[in-house]
Amino acid sequence: MQIVTFIFALSLASMHVLAKNMRFIEVIPRSRFLSLGGGVSVAYVFIHILPELKEHQEYIEDTGFLLEYLEHHAYLLAMLGLVIFYVLERVAKESQKKNQQDTGHNKPRKAMFWLHISSFFFYNGLIGYLLIHRDSEGFINLIFYVVAMALHFIVVDYGLRTHYKDTYNQIGRWILSLAVMIGWGIGVLTEIPEAALALLFAFLSGGIILNVLKEELPEDRESNSWAFSFGAIGYVVLLLIVV
């Protein structure tokens, strides 16, 4: 099965490499494909990832793993993931605005680029690592995970390229592609405790929700609510029927 997950990891990594050639998504109003992909990603989080947090939460409470004095460790990590990526997005926009005023370059400063890419390196690495975890949930679940994350990567890639332009095309997308393969490799070679995995899983779910909604909600994106709704509802129905 590791060969299968390796192929899937390569497929996910290729999303960042190839996304810049998808010219049809770089339009205003926002491409229906991006909105549909965002809907699928959110559907997967709410139908598959968040329900699993309850099981992980119970395990964490039983083992007393980390932050013993708090009741809802997994849910707090989900919120933390959302908050961290929200702050990064806001700081990037402020840096872009200030850099344009100071230098005329319409993109954030290089320090912000590396901070943003570092956070997504961890994010992508975790998604790659969880390929091994999803493998244990069955092949169908693995397929749904890969499809949802592939579409999510295209949405994320679009947002980062909008911010950093050529810098992202030349460096960032390759780093994020490599992160998926590194995460997969770590998953093959090591096995972290279930409680730690639960917390990482929770953090990822919050990050996915924020990274999708930040692309869909701004008015200047002119997002397609019908495509987003169709992606979310359609994927929910598919998950409920098949899994």
N, C-alpha and C positions, 0 to 999 in steps of 0.2 A: 504493500500500500504506500510505502514511502516514495516509490517511483511516481505514483499517481499524484501525491501531494507535491512532489517536486515539479511536475508538469503544471499543476495549478499555481504553484508559487511563481514559476516563470511567466505564466499567463498574466497573473496579477502585476508582476514587475513590468511587463511589457506595456501595461496600460499607461504608465507615466512616459514611457519612451515614445509611444505611438500617438498619444493624445494630441500633440501639437499639430499632427497632420490631419486631424479631423476638422477641417475648415467649416463644416456645416454647423458646428456648435458655437462658433465665434460670431454671433449675430445678436442684434437688438431689434425687436423683442427677443428675449432669451430663447434659445433653442428648446423646442419641445423635448428633445432627447435628454437634455440636462435636467429639465424639470421632472421628467419621467424617472430618470436615474435617481434623483433625490428622493422621490416618493418611494421607490423600491428600497433604498437604504434605510429610510425611516421605518418602513413597514417591517423590515427584518429586525431592526432593533426592538420594536414594540412587541412583535409576535414571538421572536425567538430569544433575543438576548435578555430583555428585561424580566420575562418570566423565570429565566434561569437564575436571575439574581436572588430570587426568593430561596431557591435551593442552596445556593452558595452562602446566602446570609445565615441560614440555619446551620450550615457546616461551620462557619466562622464562629457563631455563638457557642457551638458545642466545644470547639477547640480553644476558644479564648484567644484567637490569633490577632494580635495587634489592636491597639486602641480599645482595650477591654472595657473602659469606662463609658464607651459610646454604644448605643443600641443598634444603630443601623449603618454598620461599616460599609457594606457594599453600596448602599444608596448614597451615602456621603461621597464615596469615590466617584460615582457616576456624576454627581453634582460638581465635584472638583474638576473632573474632566471637561465638563461643559464650561465652567468658569475660566479655567486656564486657557482654553482655545478662544473663548470670547475676548479675554484680555489681550491675547496675542493679536487677534484681528484688529482690535481697537488701536493698539499701539502701532501696528503696521500702517494703518490708515493715517494716524497722526504723523508718523515718520515720513510717509509719502507726501503729505500736505506740506510739512515743514521743509523737506528737501526740495520740493518744487519751488517754494518761495525763496530759498537760499541759493539754489544752484540752477533752477530751471529744469531739473530732471524729474520726470513724473513717476518716481518709484521710491520706495523706502531706502534708507541708508543701508550700507553693506552689513553693519552690525546687526540690524534688524533682520536682514535676510538670513544670516547664519543662525540667529536665535529661532526664527520661524522654521527653518529647515531642520534644525536640531530637534525641535519638538515633533515635527512630522516624521523624522527618522525613527524616533522611539515609537510613534503611533503606527507607522508602517511595519516596523519590526514586530510589534505586538500582533498585528494582523497576520503577518507571516508565521509567527510562532503558533498562533491559534489554529492554523491549518492542521497542525498535528492533533490538537485538542478536538477539532471538529471531526477529524478522521474517526475518533472513538465513538462519535455519535451516529455513525452510519454514513454510507456513501451518498444517499439522497440529501441528507442534511449538509454534507460537505459541498455538494453541487449548489445548493441554495446559498450557502455562505459565500462561495466563490463568485457567483453571479452578482450578488448584492454588493460585495466589496469591489468587484471590477467596475461596476457602474459608479460606485462611490468614489473610486480613485479618479475617474474621469471628471467628476464634479470638483473634487479637491484640486486636481491638476489645473483645471480652468481658473479657479480662484487664485491659486499661487502664480500662475502665468500672468494673470491680470495685474497683480501687484508688482512682480519682479521682472516681467518681460524677458529680455535676452539673457539676463543673469540666470533666471530659472531654466530657460531652454538649454543653456550651455553647461550648467553645473547641477542645478537643483534636481531636475528630473532624474538624472543618473544616480544621484545620491539616494533619492527615495526609492528608486527601483532596486538598488543594492540593499537597502534596508529590509525589504521584503525577503530577499534571499538569505540575508544574515539571520533574520528572525526565524525563518524556516529551519536553517541549519542549527540554531540554538535549540529549537524544538526537537530536532532529531537526536541531538547529542545529550540533552539534559532534560530533566523532568522536575519542575518546581512544585512545591507543596500545593495541594488543592486550594487551601485558603488563600495563598498568595495569588494563584491563578484567578480566583474569584474576584479579588480586588482589582487585578489588571483588567479583567473582563468588564468590570463595572466602570472603570475609568474610560475604557474604550467606548462603551455605549454612550456615555455623556459626550465624549468628543465627537462621535458620529452625528449625534442629534444636532449639536451646535454647528458643525461644519456643513451640514446640509442646509439647515435653516438660515444660516448667515448668507448663503448664496441665493436662497429663494425669496427672502423677505424684503431686501432693499428695493425701493421703488424704481431706482435707475436700472435695475435688472430687467424690469418688465416681464417677470416670470409668468409662465403659463400654468395657471391654477388647475386647469382641466387635465393637463398632462401629468402634473404632480399628483393630483387626486387619483387619476387612472393608475399610475404606477404604484401608489400606496395601496389602494383598494384591491387592484388586480393581483398584486403580489401577496397580500393578506389572504385572499381567497385561494390562491394557488397553494400557499403554505398550509392552510387549514385542510385542503382537500388531499394533498399528496403526503404531507408529513404526519 
